[in-house]
Amino acid sequence: MAGLALQMLTANRLVDGDVVYWRGGGWVEALSDAEIFSAKADAETALAAAQAFVAGNVVVNPYLFDVREERGGITPVKEREIVRALGPSVRTDLGKQAASLSPPPARRNRATFPQGGGERDDDVSI
């Protein structure tokens, strides 16, 4: 079947913004657990089914992207999807690429201004 593109379906989960992937009518967090579509009709059917999760406010922006088989595994074709699969590229101690690292140190959620300016919320994560 030369020339047949392999695809996966992805979206962002609304509750936390995490990247998720389609598998068997639902969503998984790891690219390696995702369903691979070799037939365009199957990929389009999954994309249509994902719209129910959009309507239910579970995910946003589901779309298909191309992947290729490489060294016994699946790799996204475009750099954007490689970065999305790993997590933030500016902090390798965060996201999915940090899964094998030790737990991060506890974060302070509040900071006090030295001039008695009161407290402020120091959490700026998105």
C-alpha positions as CSV (number, residue, x, y, z in Angstrom):
1,M,0.0,0.0,0.0
2,A,2.6,2.5,-1.0
3,G,1.7,6.2,-0.6
4,L,-0.9,5.5,2.1
5,A,-0.6,8.1,4.8
6,L,-0.9,7.1,8.4
7,Q,-2.8,9.4,10.7
8,M,-3.7,10.0,14.3
9,L,-6.4,12.1,15.9
10,T,-5.5,14.7,18.6
11,A,-7.2,17.4,20.6
12,N,-6.7,19.4,23.8
13,R,-8.6,18.4,27.0
14,L,-10.6,21.3,28.3
15,V,-10.2,20.7,32.0
16,D,-6.4,21.1,32.0
17,G,-5.3,21.9,28.4
18,D,-3.4,18.6,28.1
19,V,-2.8,17.1,24.7
20,V,-4.9,13.9,24.2
21,Y,-5.1,11.3,21.4
22,W,-8.0,9.2,20.1
23,R,-8.2,5.5,20.9
24,G,-11.3,3.3,20.4
25,G,-13.9,6.0,20.9
26,G,-12.2,7.9,23.7
27,W,-9.1,9.8,24.7
28,V,-5.6,8.7,26.0
29,E,-2.7,10.9,27.1
30,A,0.2,9.1,25.4
31,L,1.0,9.2,21.7
32,S,2.2,5.6,22.0
33,D,-1.3,4.5,23.2
34,A,-3.2,6.3,20.4
35,E,-5.0,4.6,17.5
36,I,-3.3,4.8,14.1
37,F,-5.5,5.2,11.0
38,S,-4.3,3.8,7.7
39,A,-7.6,4.4,5.9
40,K,-8.8,7.9,5.2
41,A,-12.4,6.8,5.8
42,D,-11.6,5.4,9.3
43,A,-9.7,8.6,10.2
44,E,-12.6,10.8,9.1
45,T,-15.1,8.6,11.0
46,A,-13.1,9.1,14.2
47,L,-12.9,12.8,13.6
48,A,-16.6,13.0,13.2
49,A,-17.1,10.9,16.4
50,A,-14.8,13.3,18.3
51,Q,-17.3,16.1,17.7
52,A,-19.5,14.6,20.4
53,F,-16.6,15.3,22.9
54,V,-16.4,18.9,21.6
55,A,-20.2,19.3,22.2
56,G,-19.8,17.8,25.7
57,N,-17.0,20.3,26.5
58,V,-14.5,17.5,27.0
59,V,-12.0,18.5,24.3
60,V,-11.4,21.4,21.8
61,N,-10.0,21.5,18.3
62,P,-9.8,17.8,17.3
63,Y,-7.8,17.3,14.1
64,L,-5.9,14.6,12.2
65,F,-2.2,14.7,11.7
66,D,0.3,12.5,9.8
67,V,2.6,10.0,11.4
68,R,5.2,7.6,10.1
69,E,6.6,4.3,11.3
70,E,10.2,4.7,12.4
71,R,12.4,2.2,14.2
72,G,9.4,0.1,15.3
73,G,7.5,3.1,16.7
74,I,5.3,5.9,15.5
75,T,6.7,9.4,15.0
76,P,4.7,12.5,14.0
77,V,5.8,13.9,10.7
78,K,5.6,17.6,11.7
79,E,7.7,19.3,14.4
80,R,4.5,20.8,15.9
81,E,3.1,17.4,16.8
82,I,6.5,16.2,18.1
83,V,6.5,19.1,20.6
84,R,2.9,18.6,21.5
85,A,3.6,14.9,22.2
86,L,6.4,15.8,24.6
87,G,5.1,18.8,26.4
88,P,6.5,22.3,26.8
89,S,9.8,22.8,25.0
90,V,11.0,25.6,27.3
91,R,10.9,23.5,30.5
92,T,12.0,19.9,30.1
93,D,11.1,19.4,33.8
94,L,7.4,19.8,32.9
95,G,5.1,17.9,30.6
96,K,5.3,14.4,29.3
97,Q,9.0,14.4,28.8
98,A,9.5,14.8,32.5
99,A,7.6,11.6,33.4
100,S,10.9,9.8,34.1
101,L,12.3,12.5,36.2
102,S,12.0,12.7,40.0
103,P,9.0,14.7,41.3
104,P,9.5,18.5,41.1
105,P,10.0,20.5,44.3
106,A,6.8,21.8,46.0
107,R,5.6,25.1,44.6
108,R,4.7,28.2,46.5
109,N,1.3,29.5,45.5
110,R,1.5,32.7,47.4
111,A,4.3,35.4,47.7
112,T,4.5,38.3,50.1
113,F,5.7,41.6,48.9
114,P,8.6,43.0,51.1
115,Q,7.1,46.4,51.5
116,G,3.9,45.0,53.0
117,G,2.0,45.1,49.8
118,G,0.1,42.0,50.8
119,E,-0.1,38.7,49.1
120,R,-0.5,37.9,45.4
121,D,-1.2,34.7,43.5
122,D,2.2,33.6,42.2
123,D,0.8,30.8,40.0
124,V,0.9,31.8,36.3
125,S,0.6,28.4,34.7
126,I,-1.8,28.0,31.8
